Amino acid sequence: MLSHDEDRHLRAIEQWFETDDPALARMLRTHQPPPQLHQRRAARVAVDVVGGLMFVIGALAAAGVLVVLGTLLISVGVGLHLAARGS
């Protein structure tokens, strides 16, 4: 149980968060990252999976075009992951 003084300080900090950065306060309150982050991460993973599948299918079927496209998609996926890590 918080003392009256501690409770007052905690409420002041919460109020400061609400006024200074409402998006951060909302995210901390719900404990969920914004949906855009989920969508971007899913898109990066999808690029990786599709590129990997194209590469494997191209290698098994001896289709050079699929191998090249798969390699390009994997490279794009790596670039997207590195760009996301930097921001």
CORLIN-V429823 format. One record per helix or strand. SS is the DSSP state (h for helix, s for strand). FROM is the first residue (numbers start at 1). TO is the last residue. If there is no record, write none. Layout:
ss=SS from=FROM to=TO
ss=SS from=FROM to=TO
This chain:
ss=h from=4 to=20
ss=h from=22 to=30
ss=h from=35 to=60
ss=h from=64 to=86
